[in-house]
Amino acid sequence: MLDIMPSEGLIRHQWRKHGTCSGLSPEDYFGTVREAYERVTIPAGLATLRDEIRVRPDVLRAAFRRANEGLDEPELFIRCGGGMLVEVRMCMAPSLDFVDCPNVRHRRCRSRTLNVEPPD
């Protein structure tokens, strides 16, 4: 899982918080996590980003919707802090279909533009 999660601590946390109540074995739970990861496409321009860029949140949302068939606005959540992109979240059902993200509208990024750093 270290190729898709940045640390063993996060992997353990995800298992304790989500996996243990999923009814799945660790192998099946993390297999589903990998399937979900592979279901999401990072827009080409962001996946190969070499330098920090500034972008409007609505442009970022549109790029993710274009790159992910079936993804609609209510299923996509962008979080920012201090003018920086913090998180792009796409909510999924157990079937891995995109679904409306509950309880996140009030936390939506309100910045006019965001700094987006290249991936690690």
N, C-alpha and C positions, 0 to 999 in steps of 0.2 A: 504493500500500500504506500510505501514511501515515495513512489513515483507520482502519486496523486495527492498525498497529504504530507505536509512539510515536516512532521515530527512523530516519533513514536508516542509521545505524550498525547497528541491530538488523536491519534488512532485509538489509544486506550480510552480517552474521554468519549469519543464517538460511540465506542462499543458500550461503555457504561451508561451513557445518557440515552442512546437510541437503540442500540443492538440488543441489549438484554431484554427489552420489552417488545421486541419485534416478533418473537416466537420463532426466530431463525437461529440456526447454528452460526457460530462466528464465520465459518467458511461461506455459508449461504448469504449472511448479512453483508459481508464485505464483497462477495460476488455481485450482489445487487448494487452496492455502492459503486463498484467499477462500471457496471452497466449504465448507471445513471450518469457517471462521469463521461462515458463514451457517447452518450445520447446528446450531449451538449457540444455545440460547435462554437469555438471562439472566433469572432470575425477575423478574417485573414489579416487585415491591417493591424489588429491588436496582437494577434498571435506571434507576429514577427517584428513587433515594435522594438526599436533599438534605442530610441531617445524618448524622454518624457514629452508628452503632448498635452495640449489643452483642448477640451472638447465640451460641447454642451451636453447635458444629460439626455435631452431628447434625441440627439444625434446618436449617442451611445446606445440608447434603447432601440432605436430604429435599426442600427447595425446588428444587434443581437437578434431582433425579430427576423430580419432578412436571412441571417445565417442559420436559423433554427426553425425549420418548417413546423407549423402548428403552434408556435409560440405567440401569444397575444399579450397586449399591454398589461392586463390584470395578473398575468402569470410571471411578470418580470419586475424585480425590485432592485433599484440601485441605491446604495448607501454611500454617503460621503461624510467627510469630516475635515474641517479646516481647508476646504477647497480641493481636497484630494479624494480620488476614488478609493473607497474602502472595500466595497463588496458588490458583486453582481450576483443576485440570487434568482434562480428559476425554480419555482415550486412544482413538485411532481407528486402524482398519486402513486400508490404501490405498483400500479401497472407501468409506471414511468412515463405516463402521459402528462403533459403540462396541465397544471390546475391553478386556479386563482390563489395568490399568496395571501393567507389570512393575517390579519392584525399587523400589517406593515405599512399601510397607506399613510398613517400619521408620522412615520419615520422616513418617508421618501426624501431623497436628496432635493434640497431647494436651492442649491448653488446655481448661479447662471452658467458658470463654466467649471470644469474639473481638470485638475492635473491628473494624468494617467501615466504611471511609471511602467517601463518595460517589465515583462515577467522575469522572475529570477532564473 
